[in-house]
Amino acid sequence: MREASFAGFQLNYLPVSNSVLPTQEDLLHDLAMHRLDAIMGGFSVGFQLPLHRMVRILILVLGLLIGRSACAQGGPPYYTNDPGTPGPRNWEINLAYMPFLYSTQSVAHTPDVDINFGIGDRIQLTYENAWLRVHDLPVDAKFGLGQSNFGVKWRFYDAGESGWSISTFPQGFVNNPNDSVRRGITPQSNSFLLPFEFSHKLGPVDVNFEGGYNFAHDGPSGWLTGLVVGHTFNSKLELDAEFYSQSTYKPYESQPILDAGARYRIHNPVILLLMAGRSVEPASPNHPYFVGYFGVQFLLPTRAYNADDPAPAKSTPP
């Protein structure tokens, strides 16, 4: 999920209200009073949940997670990756609709295709691309193929479920031999991303963190960082909260994102992937008022995954 539809990094101090934290009933009322209208045919979404309400919801979600054992995991539907890999000769395929909505434009992956293949217990090969819809108001929308993303993840340290797991996930982003750059659908620059992923249990909470640097050719370079915390409620449902941000320099652009999402196992090997969020900054041409991920994950072959645990079965110890 590295298609560069947005970029930015800026940690801002968020003022805290003097009022007490909201109850669950208050938050349900707030959500009921706001609307999320999705017109998939026109790829238009109106999401009017204010930022301060979204921050309060995420605070409550995190509070609920801390109160019990948690199991967070990066990767789709989130922007932050984790050290996990599919396992020996296993496939993880993610298909999704991904909208990025700004005040004067919108970008949508229709769909985003993310294909991962496991080599041994600790290595993953990745290819990702998307068919993009770019709409700059008031002109008509443009469609074209996005940048190809090739990557190799290597989990070089694994201390088991209660210890640290650390990986690196170098990735290359290259334009395809088409007219997407000329038409303003993809950026002119090619780039190389070098991130590191960390996971560790902190008391009752499992945390995934990612940080790295993007080296761009004929374009601005910059940093990325991401944090995911979540809880697996049962064999089917997982809920998570995420903070993610990217940066570019010369010129400097920032776009920190807050979001929350879910994974729901419909039936092995099919998992429903959902995420919705927005920029920490006020909505503008460079800060989205809505981002989302609505997709399905396929884990193959089915014999590699048992009925109660979506994690791949390991043939040999790491």
C-alpha positions, 0 to 999 in steps of 0.5 A: 500500500505504498502508491503515493497518493498523498505525502506529508510528515508533521507532528503537531500538538493537539490541544486537549479539551478540559471536558471529560472523555466521552462515553460510548453512548456519546460517541455513538450519538456523534457518529449517528449525527454525521453522514458518510455518503458513498456514491461508488459510481462517481467515487464521491464520498462526503465525510463530515466527522470533525477532527476533534471528534475523531481524535476522541473516538480513537482515544476511547478505542485505544483505552478499550484496547489497553484494558485487555490483551491486544494483537495489532497487525500492520499491512492492509488495510493500513498504510503501516507495514509490520514484520509479518510474512505469508510463510513458505510458498504462501500467497497474500493477495489484497484487492481494494478500492482506496479513495483520497478526497481533498477539498479541490481534487480526489484520487482513487485506486479502482482497484488497488492490487497488492500481491505478496509471496512468501519465501521461507518463513522470513522473506516476502516478495511484493508487487503492487499497482493500481488503476487510478482515477484522478479528478481535479475540479472542475475538469473531467476525471482522468484514468490511468495506470499507477506506478509499479511497486516492487518490494522484498521484506526480510524479517531478520530478527524474531524473538517469538510472540512475546519478544521483538520482531524486526524487518526491513522492506526495501521497495522501488516505485517506477513509472510504467511505459505509458502516458500517465506522467504526461497526463498528470496521473502519476508523479514524474519521479521514480523512488526507492523506499527503505523502511524498517518495521518493529513489533513488540508487546508492551504489557497488554498491548501489541504495537507495530511501528514503521519508519523509513526514508524515501529516496526520490530521483527527479523529485523531493525525498522524505521520511515516513512513520506509522504506528498501529495498535489493535485488538483481536476480539475473536477468531473473526474480528480485529479492530485497530487504530493508526497514525501514519505520516509521510514527508517531502523536502524541497518543497516541504509537504506534510500530511499526518493521517489518523484512521481506524479500521477492521479485519473480519474473516468471512471464511478462510481464506477470505478476509474483509478489510476496512479502514477510514480516516482523515488528515490531522490538518484541516481539509485543504488541497494538500490535506484529505478530509477522507481516506479509506480502504475497502477491500478483500484479502485472499490467503492461499493455499487454503491448506496453509491456514487453519479454521481458527487462526489466519496466521500461516502455519510454519513448517520449520522453526525460524 
